[in-house]
Amino acid sequence: MVVAAKLQTAKRAIPAYQGWAPLIVFPAAVLILTPGTWPRWAFMWLLAFVIFAGCKWLTWRRTPAPDAKWWQHAGYLLAWPGLDAKAFLSAQRLPKDARPSAREWLSAFIKIIIGVFTLWIIAPRVSVDQVILRGWLGMIGLIFILHLGSLHLLSCVWRSVGIDARPLMKSPLLSTSVSEFWGRRWNTAFRDLTHRFLFKPLSSSIGPKWAIIAGFIFSGLVHDLVISVPARGGYGGPTIFFVAQSLAIFIERSSFGRTIGLMRGWRGWLFTMAALILPAYGLFHPPFIRNIIIPFLQALGALKN
C-alpha cells in the first residue's frame, strides 16, 4: 500500500519534511531502549542498521519513480545497500554491454575468498597478546567479505537483470587522490546521500569549501555515534579522522599540491594512502577494537575466547 501511495503522489511536490522521521526516531529509540546487558557489538550493528534503514527510507520517499516496477521498489528497500534511488528505480534497463562480465563475477568471489582467508586463517594465528593487530586483521577480513566482495556480488546480480546498481566500492586502493577515493571509489552510497542532502544544499548557501568541511564533520559524527558510543571510548577519534580527510583534499587541490602532483600518478597515490592510513588509528581506535571487533570475531567463531 505504501508503494501504491508513493506511485500515486510521485508527480506532486515533495514536502521538505517527508522521509526524515525514521532517521531521527529509530536511532534515538535504539540509544534509549537497548538493554545495557546486550553485547556491545550487537548494539553497534543494531544502531548502524537503523541509521542505514532511515537513510534508505529517506532516499526512497524523496525520489518519485512512477514507472518503476513494484519489485524494483521492494528490491531497493530490502535487497540493495546503495542509496541512489533514482538510478535503481529507473524504468530504463542497462544495455547488454554494461552488464557484469564473467571476469567481474570472478573478481567479486575472489575478494570474498581473500576475506574469509584473512578472517579465519590469518587473524587467529596472530598471538593473543597482539590484540590490536588481531582485531585489525579480522576487520580487514570483514571488509573484504562484506564491503568489497559481497556488495560487489550483489551489484553484479542486479546489473545482470538490467538494474542500474553500480558497485559501491570501485577499486579504492587505486585512488590517486583523496578526492577520488571519497568521491568515486569508496562507499559511493554514503557519498550519494551526503552529496544530495548535505553538500548540494550547503554549497549554495556557504560555498563548496565549507560544504566539504561540513560533509566530513557530519561523516565523523555519524561514525563516532556508530563506533565510539557502542565502544564506550575513543570519542572524537572518528571525527578527527574525517576532518583530516577534508584538510588533505584542500592540500592536494592547492596550487602547491597541484604543482607537485598530489592528485595524479604515484605521488597522488602515496599522498592518498598516507592521508588514509596515518590517522586511521583514530577512526578504528583501540576501544572499538577491544570492545567491539574482538568480541564480535569471537562470536563468529573466528577467534577463540
Phi and psi in degrees as a GROMACS rama.xvg file:
@    title "Ramachandran Plot"
@    xaxis  label "Phi"
@    yaxis  label "Psi"
@TYPE xy
-64.512  -40.4724  VAL-2
-62.4284  -44.1252  VAL-3
-61.7222  -43.7767  ALA-4
-62.678  -37.6485  ALA-5
-64.6927  -40.996  LYS-6
-65.9479  -36.5788  LEU-7
-70.3044  -29.5772  GLN-8
-104.112  9.40889  THR-9
-59.4706  -34.5856  ALA-10
-85.8432  -9.41236  LYS-11
-81.8745  157.887  ARG-12
-61.222  140.32  ALA-13
-92.0742  121.581  ILE-14
-61.0881  148.455  PRO-15
-62.3495  -28.8725  ALA-16
-84.4159  -13.4009  TYR-17
-62.9146  131.015  GLN-18
92.6722  -8.47983  GLY-19
-86.0537  -21.6571  TRP-20
-56.2757  -50.1766  ALA-21
-59.8676  -33.6632  PRO-22
-68.4024  -21.9439  LEU-23
-96.7675  -45.0319  ILE-24
-74.6616  -47.0392  VAL-25
-64.2459  -48.3588  PHE-26
-61.2389  -38.9561  PRO-27
-62.3468  -40.2908  ALA-28
-63.9193  -40.8417  ALA-29
-64.9436  -43.1831  VAL-30
-63.0051  -35.4483  LEU-31
-86.1349  -39.3304  ILE-32
-100.151  -15.3471  LEU-33
-63.7281  125.727  THR-34
-61.4509  140.924  PRO-35
-67.3854  -15.2116  GLY-36
-81.5685  -10.364  THR-37
-65.0333  148.41  TRP-38
-58.3725  142.301  PRO-39
-63.163  -31.8259  ARG-40
-68.8655  -33.1804  TRP-41
-67.7403  -39.9088  ALA-42
-60.557  -44.3582  PHE-43
-61.2863  -47.8135  MET-44
-65.1462  -37.8544  TRP-45
-64.8681  -43.6627  LEU-46
-63.6953  -44.819  LEU-47
-62.2731  -39.1706  ALA-48
-65.3105  -45.2357  PHE-49
-69.8663  -32.5625  VAL-50
-65.5175  -45.361  ILE-51
-62.1369  -43.4213  PHE-52
-61.6941  -39.2329  ALA-53
-63.6853  -41.3964  GLY-54
-65.2119  -41.1845  CYS-55
-61.1586  -47.311  LYS-56
-62.0302  -41.4874  TRP-57
-59.3615  -49.2157  LEU-58
-65.7712  -35.3931  THR-59
-70.6428  -45.9377  TRP-60
-65.3308  -26.9146  ARG-61
-102.846  16.6193  ARG-62
-125.046  97.8834  THR-63
-61.4845  132.438  PRO-64
-147.217  66.9911  ALA-65
-65.1305  -20.8441  PRO-66
-96.8949  -1.8207  ASP-67
-73.9678  146.506  ALA-68
-74.201  159.033  LYS-69
-60.8415  -35.6179  TRP-70
-72.0865  -22.9393  TRP-71
-68.0208  -42.8709  GLN-72
-61.2888  -45.5788  HIS-73
-63.556  -41.6036  ALA-74
-64.3318  -41.3193  GLY-75
-64.2747  -42.1687  TYR-76
-76.429  -33.0767  LEU-77
-115.771  -17.7308  LEU-78
-138.12  25.8589  ALA-79
-151.98  123.534  TRP-80
-83.5639  -5.92605  PRO-81
-67.7175  161.413  GLY-82
-123.166  19.5445  LEU-83
-98.0551  82.334  ASP-84
-64.1941  -35.9057  ALA-85
-60.132  -44.037  LYS-86
-69.2984  -47.4092  ALA-87
-65.3296  -37.1718  PHE-88
-90.7996  6.91575  LEU-89
-63.4553  143.745  SER-90
-76.3668  -17.3972  ALA-91
-77.0326  138.157  GLN-92
-100.355  146.909  ARG-93
-62.963  140.389  LEU-94
-67.6026  161.731  PRO-95
-57.4129  -38.5807  LYS-96
-74.2835  -8.01909  ASP-97
-98.2666  1.35643  ALA-98
-89.3574  158.487  ARG-99
-64.3213  140.087  PRO-100
-87.0762  169.657  SER-101
-60.8453  -34.9459  ALA-102
-64.2553  -38.5407  ARG-103
-69.3301  -40.9132  GLU-104
-57.7309  -46.1812  TRP-105
-61.8864  -40.7005  LEU-106
-59.2183  -42.153  SER-107
-62.9258  -43.6585  ALA-108
-65.5098  -39.3103  PHE-109
-62.7468  -40.1308  ILE-110
-65.2175  -36.229  LYS-111
-64.9694  -42.2571  ILE-112
-63.1746  -42.4236  ILE-113
-59.4354  -42.9271  ILE-114
-64.1771  -43.9246  GLY-115
-62.0678  -43.3457  VAL-116
-63.4046  -43.717  PHE-117
-65.7495  -42.2716  THR-118
-72.997  -45.8491  LEU-119
-101.391  -12.1382  TRP-120
-113.32  -50.4762  ILE-121
-77.2063  -53.5738  ILE-122
-55.9605  -43.9516  ALA-123
-65.3889  -18.903  PRO-124
-85.9123  -6.77512  ARG-125
-78.8892  141.806  VAL-126
-54.1847  141.378  SER-127
-63.3997  -19.7242  VAL-128
-72.9767  -22.3035  ASP-129
-92.0807  67.6287  GLN-130
-61.1881  -47.7827  VAL-131
-64.589  -43.5942  ILE-132
-63.7014  -43.484  LEU-133
-59.6824  -43.1787  ARG-134
-64.1389  -42.9829  GLY-135
-64.4901  -42.4367  TRP-136
-63.6165  -42.2601  LEU-137
-62.804  -40.5575  GLY-138
-66.1883  -39.5305  MET-139
-62.6789  -40.199  ILE-140
-60.1028  -43.67  GLY-141
-63.1784  -39.4279  LEU-142
-62.7448  -41.9021  ILE-143
-65.6691  -40.7197  PHE-144
-68.627  -47.2677  ILE-145
-89.7874  -66.4459  LEU-146
-66.6089  -49.9248  HIS-147
-86.5761  -33.6983  LEU-148
-97.1505  -63.5865  GLY-149
-63.4783  -41.5775  SER-150
-67.0825  -34.9645  LEU-151
-65.6  -41.7728  HIS-152
-62.2322  -41.7702  LEU-153
-64.999  -38.5236  LEU-154
-60.4693  -41.1601  SER-155
-62.3848  -40.0679  CYS-156
-60.6188  -49.9342  VAL-157
-67.5183  -42.5019  TRP-158
-68.6495  -26.1241  ARG-159
-66.7589  -21.5051  SER-160
-104.453  13.3904  VAL-161
93.6326  4.76408  GLY-162
-86.9882  135.651  ILE-163
-78.8628  84.1146  ASP-164
-122.944  76.7609  ALA-165
-65.1098  151.783  ARG-166
-56.518  138.451  PRO-167
-80.7553  -23.0695  LEU-168
-117.593  122.532  MET-169
-120.736  76.0421  LYS-170
47.0446  61.0402  SER-171
-59.6847  -28.8418  PRO-172
-72.9119  -6.38296  LEU-173
-91.9168  0.789907  LEU-174
-61.0716  133.222  SER-175
-107.907  13.5088  THR-176
-158.902  155.123  SER-177
-65.6013  -36.7495  VAL-178
-60.3776  -42.9019  SER-179
-65.5335  -41.2941  GLU-180
-58.3554  -53.1181  PHE-181
-80.6618  -26.7816  TRP-182
-90.5844  -25.7648  GLY-183
-131.723  -18.8242  ARG-184
-119.129  -30.5262  ARG-185
-108.381  122.5  TRP-186
43.7633  66.6822  ASN-187
-66.7883  -15.0886  THR-188
-63.2642  -49.0712  ALA-189
-66.6813  -35.1931  PHE-190
-63.5624  -43.4383  ARG-191
-60.1085  -41.94  ASP-192
-64.5918  -52.6526  LEU-193
-68.5971  -34.4412  THR-194
-65.4865  -39.6431  HIS-195
-75.2912  -44.8633  ARG-196
-102.535  -8.71943  PHE-197
-126.206  -57.9343  LEU-198
-64.3977  -49.8083  PHE-199
-62.3689  -47.9877  LYS-200
-62.894  -39.7953  PRO-201
-73.568  -32.1783  LEU-202
-59.3595  -37.5981  SER-203
-73.957  -19.3367  SER-204
-106.045  -38.6123  SER-205
-119.76  -1.48022  ILE-206
94.6541  155.362  GLY-207
-60.4213  -40.7124  PRO-208
-63.0843  -47.5428  LYS-209
-69.5318  -29.0145  TRP-210
-66.9473  -37.6621  ALA-211
-62.8574  -46.3358  ILE-212
-60.5854  -46.0104  ILE-213
-61.367  -39.4202  ALA-214
-63.8564  -41.9164  GLY-215
-72.9637  -34.9218  PHE-216
-63.5343  -42.5206  ILE-217
-59.4526  -45.5025  PHE-218
-59.4322  -42.022  SER-219
-63.0543  -42.7233  GLY-220
-65.8607  -39.1668  LEU-221
-63.1739  -43.8335  VAL-222
-68.4412  -35.2413  HIS-223
-61.7313  -40.4201  ASP-224
-63.0577  -43.7374  LEU-225
-82.8669  -30.177  VAL-226
-98.312  -55.4735  ILE-227
-76.623  -39.2378  SER-228
-63.1341  -50.2623  VAL-229
-63.1461  -33.9259  PRO-230
-76.2661  -16.5334  ALA-231
57.9869  44.8091  ARG-232
174.587  169.883  GLY-233
73.0493  19.4272  GLY-234
-58.1501  134.272  TYR-235
92.1926  -20.6236  GLY-236
-59.1306  -50.3782  GLY-237
-61.5632  -37.5383  PRO-238
-65.3271  -42.2859  THR-239
-60.9481  -41.1325  ILE-240
-57.1183  -47.8976  PHE-241
-73.3981  -31.6281  PHE-242
-63.6158  -39.3766  VAL-243
-60.5935  -34.337  ALA-244
-65.3123  -40.561  GLN-245
-65.4624  -39.1902  SER-246
-64.1829  -39.6219  LEU-247
-62.8558  -37.4607  ALA-248
-64.5631  -42.4018  ILE-249
-65.7373  -36.7288  PHE-250
-65.3739  -47.2411  ILE-251
-68.447  -26.1654  GLU-252
-89.2709  -7.96797  ARG-253
-69.0235  165.239  SER-254
-61.2069  -37.1959  SER-255
-64.6582  -46.2037  PHE-256
-62.1999  -40.4608  GLY-257
-68.5047  -36.814  ARG-258
-63.2969  -41.5712  THR-259
-92.2157  2.57679  ILE-260
81.2716  42.6092  GLY-261
-82.1077  2.92745  LEU-262
-120.585  17.075  MET-263
-157.974  158.501  ARG-264
61.1392  -159.961  GLY-265
-68.9657  -30.8553  TRP-266
-66.1819  -43.3091  ARG-267
-62.7701  -39.4736  GLY-268
-64.6469  -45.2158  TRP-269
-62.4282  -42.919  LEU-270
-64.0587  -40.6849  PHE-271
-63.2853  -47.2024  THR-272
-62.762  -39.2988  MET-273
-65.5551  -42.062  ALA-274
-65.3654  -29.8742  ALA-275
-85.8148  -41.4976  LEU-276
-81.4996  -43.6495  ILE-277
-59.177  -44.0128  LEU-278
-91.4512  5.19512  PRO-279
-64.9337  -23.2023  ALA-280
-63.4012  -25.4852  TYR-281
-80.3599  -29.0737  GLY-282
-71.2433  -56.9812  LEU-283
-103.829  75.3105  PHE-284
-76.4574  165.167  HIS-285
-53.9101  -42.0491  PRO-286
-58.8754  -35.5908  PRO-287
-67.4491  -44.0784  PHE-288
-63.0041  -47.4301  ILE-289
-72.8124  -41.5365  ARG-290
-93.9491  -18.0888  ASN-291
-117.591  -59.8426  ILE-292
-66.0115  -51.145  ILE-293
-59.8706  -50.3114  ILE-294
-60.6568  -35.2571  PRO-295
-67.2052  -42.3918  PHE-296
-64.5389  -34.5773  LEU-297
-66.7694  -38.5884  GLN-298
-65.5867  -32.7668  ALA-299
-74.009  -17.8322  LEU-300
89.2726  5.83575  GLY-301
-75.3806  -32.7936  ALA-302
-122.783  148.878  LEU-303
-83.0426  148.579  LYS-304
